[in-house]
Amino acid sequence: MSLPRHLLAPRLALLTATLGLLATSCGGGSSEPRPSVLLLTLDTTRADYLSCYGSTRSRTPVLDGLAQSGALFENAMASSAVTPVAHASILTGRFAPGHGLRVLAGGGGDRLSGDVPSLARTFAEAGWATGAVHSAFPVSRRFGLDQGFAHFDSFDGKARIDETGKTTWDVKNLQRRSDETVDRTLAWVAEQDDPFFLWVHLWDPHDPTLVPPSEFVAGVPQNDQGAYHPIRLYAREVEYLDLQIGRLLEGLRAAAGDPGLVVAVTSDHGEGLDDGMVRHGWGAHRMLYREQVHVPLIVAGPGVPSSQRVRAQVRTVDLAPTLAELVGLPFSGPLDGHSLSPMWSGTDTADRIAYADQVNGYDGNASMVRRRPDAAFQFVWVEQPWKLYWRPHDPGKSELFHLGDDPIESQNRLAGEPEVARRLLTDLAAMEPWVTEPYSPPADIDDAAGALGALGYGGGDGEAAEYPWERVPVSEALGLEPREGEPLLPIVRR
């Protein structure tokens, strides 16, 4: 996968910074004590539901304090709005076209290849103890996310056939609440003698299957069937996460000792919720509007100055090289992200170009495409202040937003800004991120679509729609006069 020239320079800066850091750092074979590292991912957690990001619906004092002790990134963007795809980007520092995990259910496109360098493997090869403790099936070994982890406490799941012949899964055994996940994490850490790299995944805000204890939901309204008000429950689940994170950090800091614990907190994606329904007619994820891709990102610990708030746009793919650099490790292999340290030091204040995609049209789990045909294939390219929301299967439904004037993405300016659209689409096309044929069905008996449907993703029917792709120049895709030498990209004519 090639990138536009303006994306390559930061990689050289990262290489230079890393080589300099290796000469004096605690890693790379030095006898100096090495910090432990926690990567904490909060599933389906919007940035604007944390009080350090301005929330008034929920209060998160633990995360607020963590942000005060380190660096908070106000404008971090996820690379996908579906769990395993987004987590693969966090763990590898690569966008989905680079790491190859593109869908939840779709044969070869739903597993991370062992050939893609990962953050866990980087730490393991340098002598850190590596562990992962998870709260739900969508980050399980099934998706190839276990590479590099000596300890991988996740879910495999067992399929069963119900009376209708449908493949289903035991939901109770496919997710757990954050208090249990924290208990299991602290038990593993207590057994470690070496510094550790630990990935903890917390799930609570994703769905209402497992609710917080009664004292957290006592004031949440319920309907006649006993179901909690979804928005109020979401806020309480975020608060319960914060409480458990406090317990987790207390235990990990004690175990890490000197020289301390590096902590990175982010989310795989957000959620539409009530404002997403009003703005864009969608209250869940699998879309790429701000409510689905604006996520929290906080880094704290040794090497990170306190009380830093960074306004520039960054991406979750920037976390992997950042964590490696903080402990003095080179990250092998190609990267789309680059270290965030120049951002908190003030040597780099420029917005970073961001990318996200959803290949719902070839995802056997994405039944929402029947309700939202415009969501089948989505590619987002953000060069501040502009965001191009490209739908190659239906170019006329594509959108262009000016984020400075319209942060909630409500005014489509595609027709009125043809040259901006041409420029952004040209850059996007240079990346060649397209998927134009369905993935083969999985060869094994593992039915990921059934498991994910049981967890609330909504199982698809497993049948891939026909999309008659043809390749045309960028300008023609936009309905403009073609220009010589333009890159080609696939579209479906309507």
Protein Blocks (a to p, Z undefined) as FASTA:
>chain_A
ZZdfklmmmmmmmmmmmmmmmmmmmgeoiabdcddddddddehiafklcfknopakbccf
klmmmmmmmccdfbbcdfbfcfklmmmmmmnopafklnopabfbecjmlcccfklccfkl
mmmmnopacddddfbfklcfknopmgoiabdcddebjadddfkopacddfklmcccfklm
mmmmmmmmmmpmbdcddddddfklmpmkbccdfklmmmpccdfkopacfklmmmmmmmmm
mmmmmmmmmmmmmmnmpnbjcdddddfbdcfklmlmmmnopabehiacfklmmccddded
ehiaghiacfbdcdfklmmmmmmmmnopacedjdfbdcfklmmnopaccdcdddddddfk
lccklmmlmmmmmlmpccdddddfbdcdddfklmmlgccddfklmmnopaccklmmmmlm
mmmmmmmmmnopacfbdcdddfblbdfklmmmmnonopaehiacddddddddfklmnopa
cdehiacdddddZZ
